[in-house]
Amino acid sequence: MTTEDLRTAQRAADELRQRTGVDSYAAAFVMGSGWGAAADALGEVVAEVETSALPGFQPPAVTGHSGRIRSVRSGDRDLLVFLGRTHLYEGHGTAAVVHGVRTATAAGASRIVLTNAAGSLNAEMPVGSTVLIADHINMTGESPLEGPSFVDLSDTYSASLRAAAREADTTLREGVYAAMRGPQFETPAEIRMLRMMGADLVGMSTALEAIAAREQGASVLGVSLVTNLAAGLAGQPLNHNEVLETGREAAAGVGDLLAGIAARL
């Protein structure tokens, strides 16, 4: 992280405050592929801002991700809801990938909820299920940190936030998420490797954002929606449309989960 990265995030946060009329946010939610419709359950939308109006944000490049940020009132708290994210495979670099999280923390958010669509490597995590991320394996070959930023990642995904999420849904399982660079889906051999390494889920986001959030002192909760079985396990080709369709089908359920989590943050 460079000083300029932090300055850009601060400018974006200041502009966001001005446009939404909210001085400080309690938490931020980042909506992954297929999670967009679930955002409606989080609370009253007070304002919505195009990311193009804020410094440092890249235009959306992936179907299912819109370039908008909502200011949502949930009970007596204000939440930021990012309707999409920038992925490493889009080619803008790690600073762009984590800019949303840095903007959120600069706007006061001390809790970051990262959602994503994931492939399952674990038979106990079927398509359509939601899984709490207990830990991750960063296979992207990248980090959002620069220099001697020796951030402790032993509790990357907050145990207390995971406990709060299980209060909202007692059926939630926990798993290890492997973050890949993408944009190609993994090969069957890569999936076998990840299973041997202890991964339960695989996707193309979240890990770098979690690292950046922890650097800023925020607590992190990660939630995956299983949208497909990983390569070599399904017996059929993988495609992004399957990811979005599963998200649409699960929207009501994951919306209720997010609302329950928001109430307990």
Beta strands, then each sheet from edge to edge (+ up, - down):
strand 1: 27-30
strand 2: 44-50
strand 3: 68-74
strand 4: 77-82
strand 5: 111-120
strand 6: 130-138
strand 7: 173-179
strand 8: 201-203
strand 9: 219-229
sheet 1: 2+ 3- 4+ 1+ 5+ 8- 7- 6- 9+
end
